Amino acid sequence: MIDDSTSASPAQLAWRKFRRNKGAVAGLIILALAVMISILGALIRPDASRDANAQNLSLSRKNVNFSIEVL
């Protein structure tokens, strides 16, 4: 049996060891999916409501429990 560890780089050795750990691979897949959903989420389900991103600057500085009726 030939030992590949003598010709492999440290990164290749770390990747091989990482791939053997099933929990770490599953965690990487879950993390990659979460990142993809967070980046692509706005494209998948955009907010179609009118003036969704409009902010009334006079109301933005009010306290937390402030309420108002907007006509």
C-alpha positions in Angstrom: 0.0 0.0 0.0 1.4 3.4 -1.0 1.1 6.2 1.5 -0.3 9.3 -0.2 0.4 11.5 2.8 4.0 12.1 1.7 3.0 13.7 -1.6 -0.2 15.4 -0.5 -0.4 19.0 0.6 -1.6 19.9 4.0 -4.8 21.2 2.5 -5.5 17.9 0.7 -4.8 16.0 3.9 -7.2 18.2 5.8 -9.9 17.8 3.1 -9.6 14.0 3.2 -9.9 14.0 7.0 -12.9 16.4 6.8 -14.7 14.2 4.2 -14.4 11.2 6.5 -16.3 13.0 9.3 -20.0 12.6 8.3 -21.3 15.0 10.8 -18.9 17.7 9.6 -20.0 17.2 6.0 -23.7 17.3 6.9 -23.1 20.5 8.9 -21.3 22.0 5.9 -24.2 21.1 3.6 -26.7 22.7 6.0 -24.6 25.8 6.3 -24.3 26.1 2.6 -28.0 25.7 2.1 -28.7 28.4 4.7 -26.3 30.8 3.0 -27.9 30.1 -0.4 -31.4 30.7 1.0 -30.3 34.0 2.7 -28.7 35.3 -0.5 -31.3 34.1 -2.9 -34.3 34.6 -0.7 -35.3 38.0 -2.1 -35.2 36.6 -5.6 -37.2 33.5 -4.7 -40.0 35.3 -2.7 -39.8 39.1 -3.3 -42.1 41.5 -1.3 -44.7 42.6 -3.8 -46.6 44.9 -1.5 -46.8 48.6 -2.5 -44.2 50.9 -0.9 -42.7 47.9 1.0 -39.4 49.7 1.4 -40.6 53.2 1.9 -39.8 54.8 5.2 -41.4 57.9 6.6 -38.4 59.7 8.2 -40.6 61.7 10.6 -41.9 58.4 12.1 -38.6 56.6 12.1 -37.3 58.4 15.2 -40.4 57.7 17.4 -40.3 55.4 20.5 -41.0 51.7 20.3 -44.6 51.8 21.5 -45.6 54.7 19.3 -48.7 54.2 17.1 -50.2 56.3 14.4 -52.9 56.0 11.8 -51.6 56.7 8.3 -54.2 57.7 5.8 
